[in-house]
Amino acid sequence: MPYLRLLRPEQWSKNLFLFAGLVFGQKLTDAESLVRVLLAFVCFSLVSSTVYILNDAHDRRDDRLHPRKKHRPIAAGLITVQAALVIAACLLIGSLTGSFLLERRFFLVALIYFAMQLAYTFSLKQVVILDVIVIGVGFVLRAVAGAVVIDVETSPWLVLCTFTLCLFMGFSKRRCELNALADHKQTDVARHRKTLIAYTPDLLNHMTTLTAGIAVVSFVLYATDDRTIAVYGEHGSHYLLYTLPMVVYAIFRFALLVEHGRVDGPTAVLTRDFPFQAAIALWVIAVVVIIYAGEDVQSWLNWFAGDGARQAASG
């Protein structure tokens, strides 16, 4: 259905970052906070769809040169530019109105996100390196939006980990675009995205390696930081570090799929690759258990190592 595809609902998975504040702010069990984040997710998804429609309308001629993007509804001629702009206007008015009614600070973050993405569509995506930094900041704004809508403090660690991880995904996206356009002439590549002329496979490999390393180190520092211990308690913080193998596996799996050209972007990894999804799901479950039941986990381990072992021996 062209009109549904125009909204790019598969891209809404990126807005799951709004739930980070709910989990790490220890409000996952609060029904009101959960409802507020779900409503925020809907509003932010509609803002995102507005941006995608404007982007597709602006890039429709260049998208026709891309093997995958040429099938987008506007580029393929299935929806007129005028009709798409009317839909975008309705989505923007509805989503920003809902955001304002939900929480004024959330509305402000959503407005900043929209303005930044508009600048990205019409200008910043043609600036090397800055184009990927904008993508990373966009994900940070998602995480901040999820925190402000339920009135929890925005942790600097949340900002750092989100930003560095999304820089890794952003440079990986550029690598996927190079893979997709590998058989095209340089002039066609430049018409599709000027920055791809400056990005080379070796440069992007270096950038993805660097940002992946920073993301992993950031998570380790977060898990062992005194502030984390103060918030979650000694046991919660202690066990967060033990989820590191899942984090490393997910990042390496992501890099492997991109390097071998088996995906066309981060969204494809998030929505289609089962090993990656399984690693993320296990990590989320482990984090939730550690944050919300850290003391119980410690008690169970103490029993297993002490009383349980003695009972087994006496039996």
C-alpha positions in Angstrom: 0.0 0.0 0.0 1.8 3.2 -1.2 0.4 5.5 1.4 1.5 3.3 4.3 4.9 2.8 2.7 5.2 6.6 2.4 5.2 6.8 6.2 8.0 4.2 6.5 6.6 2.4 9.5 9.6 0.1 9.6 11.7 3.1 10.6 9.7 3.6 13.7 11.8 1.0 15.4 14.4 3.7 15.8 12.0 5.5 18.2 12.3 2.6 20.7 15.2 4.7 22.1 12.4 6.7 23.8 11.9 3.8 26.2 15.5 4.0 27.5 14.5 6.6 30.1 11.6 4.5 31.2 13.9 1.5 31.9 16.9 3.2 33.3 14.8 5.7 35.2 13.2 2.8 37.1 9.7 3.6 36.0 9.0 0.6 33.9 6.5 -0.7 36.5 4.7 2.6 36.7 1.5 2.4 34.5 1.2 6.2 34.0 4.8 6.5 32.9 4.4 3.6 30.5 1.3 5.1 28.9 3.0 8.5 28.5 6.0 6.9 26.8 3.8 4.9 24.5 2.0 8.2 23.5 5.3 9.9 23.1 6.4 7.0 20.8 3.3 7.6 18.6 3.9 11.3 18.4 7.6 11.0 17.6 6.9 8.3 15.0 4.5 10.6 13.2 7.1 13.5 13.4 9.6 11.0 11.9 7.2 10.1 9.1 6.8 13.7 8.3 10.5 14.1 7.9 10.7 11.0 5.7 7.9 12.3 3.4 9.7 15.7 3.0 13.0 13.9 2.4 11.4 11.6 -0.3 9.8 14.6 -2.0 13.0 16.5 -2.0 15.2 13.6 -3.2 12.8 11.9 -5.6 15.0 12.5 -8.7 18.1 11.2 -7.0 16.3 8.3 -5.5 15.5 7.0 -8.9 19.2 6.3 -9.4 19.3 4.1 -6.3 18.5 0.3 -6.8 16.3 0.2 -3.7 15.1 3.8 -3.1 13.7 4.0 -6.6 10.8 1.9 -5.4 9.7 4.5 -2.8 6.2 5.8 -3.6 7.1 9.3 -4.6 10.2 8.3 -6.7 8.2 5.6 -8.3 5.4 8.0 -9.2 2.8 6.2 -7.1 2.0 9.3 -5.1 2.3 12.9 -6.3 4.4 15.4 -4.5 1.4 17.6 -3.8 -0.5 14.7 -2.1 2.6 13.8 -0.1 3.1 17.3 1.1 -0.6 17.5 2.3 -0.1 14.3 4.2 3.1 15.6 5.7 1.4 18.8 6.9 -1.4 16.9 8.5 1.0 14.5 10.3 3.1 17.4 11.5 0.2 19.4 12.9 -1.3 16.4 14.6 2.0 15.1 16.1 3.2 18.4 17.4 -0.2 19.2 18.8 -0.2 15.8 20.6 3.3 16.5 21.8 2.4 19.9 23.3 -0.6 18.4 25.1 1.4 15.5 26.4 4.4 17.5 27.9 5.7 20.9 26.9 9.4 19.9 27.2 8.7 16.9 25.1 7.1 19.2 22.5 10.3 21.3 22.5 12.5 18.3 22.0 10.3 17.0 19.1 10.3 20.5 17.6 14.1 20.7 17.8 14.3 17.2 16.3 12.1 18.2 13.4 14.0 21.4 12.7 17.3 19.5 12.8 16.0 16.8 10.4 14.7 19.5 8.1 18.1 21.1 8.0 19.6 17.6 7.4 17.3 17.0 4.4 17.9 20.3 2.7 21.6 20.9 3.6 23.5 19.0 6.3 23.4 15.6 4.7 25.7 17.0 2.0 28.4 17.8 4.6 30.9 15.0 5.2 31.0 13.7 8.8 28.5 16.3 10.0 25.8 14.3 8.2 26.5 11.3 10.4 26.9 13.4 13.6 23.4 14.8 12.9 22.0 11.2 12.8 23.7 10.5 16.1 22.2 13.6 17.7 18.8 12.6 16.4 19.0 9.4 18.4 20.1 11.3 21.5 17.1 13.6 21.1 14.9 10.5 21.0 16.4 9.3 24.3 16.1 12.7 25.9 12.4 13.0 24.7 11.6 9.7 26.4 13.2 10.9 29.6 11.5 14.4 29.8 8.1 13.0 29.1 8.1 11.0 32.3 10.2 13.7 34.2 13.3 11.6 34.9 16.8 13.0 34.9 18.7 12.7 31.6 21.9 10.9 32.5 25.1 12.0 30.7 25.9 8.3 30.3 22.6 7.9 28.4 23.6 10.7 26.1 27.2 9.4 25.6 26.3 5.7 25.0 23.4 6.6 22.7 25.5 9.1 20.7 28.6 6.9 20.2 26.5 3.8 19.4 24.5 5.7 16.8 27.6 7.2 15.2 28.7 3.6 14.7 25.3 2.8 13.0 25.4 6.0 11.0 28.8 5.3 9.5 27.6 1.7 8.9 24.7 3.1 7.0 27.1 5.0 4.7 29.0 1.8 4.2 25.7 0.1 3.1 25.1 2.9 0.6 28.5 2.5 -0.9 27.8 -1.3 -1.2 24.5 -0.6 -2.9 26.0 1.8 -5.4 29.3 -0.1 -6.0 28.4 -0.8 -9.7 27.3 2.7 -10.5 29.4 5.5 -12.0 30.9 8.1 -9.7 28.7 10.8 -11.2 25.6 8.8 -10.3 26.9 8.2 -6.8 27.6 11.9 -6.3 24.1 12.7 -7.5 22.6 10.4 -5.0 24.7 11.7 -2.1 27.7 14.0 -2.5 29.3 12.8 0.7 29.7 9.3 -0.7 32.5 10.6 -2.9 34.5 11.5 0.2 33.7 8.4 2.1 35.8 5.4 1.1 35.4 1.8 2.3 38.7 2.0 4.2 37.7 5.3 5.8 34.3 4.0 6.8 35.8 0.8 8.2 38.2 2.9 10.3 35.3 5.1 11.6 33.0 2.2 12.4 35.8 0.5 14.3 36.6 3.6 16.3 33.0 4.5 17.2 32.2 0.8 18.0 35.2 0.8 20.4 34.1 4.1 22.0 30.6 2.8 22.5 31.8 -0.4 24.2 34.1 1.6 26.5 31.3 4.0 27.3 29.1 1.2 28.4 31.8 -0.3 30.6 32.5 3.1 32.2 28.7 3.6 32.8 28.3 0.1 34.3 31.2 0.7 36.8 30.6 4.4 37.5 30.0 5.6 41.1 26.8 7.4 40.0 25.4 4.2 38.5 26.1 2.4 41.8 24.4 5.2 43.7 21.3 4.9 41.5 20.9 1.2 41.2 22.6 0.0 44.3 25.8 -2.0 44.5 24.4 -5.3 43.1 22.6 -3.7 40.2 25.6 -1.9 39.0 27.9 -4.8 39.5 25.9 -7.2 37.4 25.3 -4.7 34.5 29.0 -5.2 33.6 28.3 -8.9 33.0 25.9 -8.0 30.1 29.0 -6.8 28.1 29.3 -10.0 26.0 25.8 -9.4 24.6 26.7 -5.8 23.8 29.9 -6.8 22.0 28.2 -9.6 20.1 25.4 -7.3 18.9 27.9 -4.6 17.7 30.1 -7.2 16.0 27.2 -8.9 14.4 26.0 -5.6 13.1 29.5 -4.8 11.6 29.7 -8.3 10.0 26.4 -7.9 8.2 27.3 -4.5 6.9 30.8 -5.5 5.8 29.5 -8.5 3.8 26.7 -6.4 2.2 24.0 -8.6 3.6 21.8 -5.6 4.7 20.9 -2.2 3.2 21.0 -0.3 6.5 20.6 -0.3 10.3 16.8 -0.8 10.1 17.2 -4.0 8.1 19.5 -5.4 10.9 17.0 -4.3 13.6 14.0 -5.8 11.9 15.3 -8.8 10.0 18.3 -10.4 11.5 17.3 -12.9 14.2 20.8 -13.4 15.9 21.0 -9.6 16.4 17.5 -9.4 17.6 18.1 -12.3 20.0 21.2 -10.6 21.4 19.3 -7.3 21.9 16.3 -9.1 23.5 18.5 -11.0 25.9 20.4 -7.8 26.9 17.2 -5.9 27.5 15.8 -8.8 29.7 19.1 -9.0 31.6 19.2 -5.2 32.2 15.6 -5.1 33.4 16.2 -8.0 35.8 19.4 -6.4 37.1 17.9 -2.9 37.6 14.6 -4.0 39.1 15.6 -7.2 40.9 19.3 -6.8 41.6 19.0 -7.5 45.4 16.9 -10.6 44.7 19.5 -11.8 42.2 22.2 -11.4 44.9 20.1 -13.2 47.5 19.5 -16.1 45.2 23.2 -16.3 44.4 24.1 -16.2 48.1 21.6 -19.0 48.8 22.9 -21.0 45.9 26.5 -20.6 47.0 25.8 -21.0 50.7 22.6 -22.6 52.1 21.7 -24.3 48.9 25.1 -25.9 48.5 25.0 -27.1 52.1 21.5 -28.6 51.8 22.6 -30.4 48.7 25.7 -31.7 50.4 23.7 -32.9 53.5 21.0 -34.5 51.3 
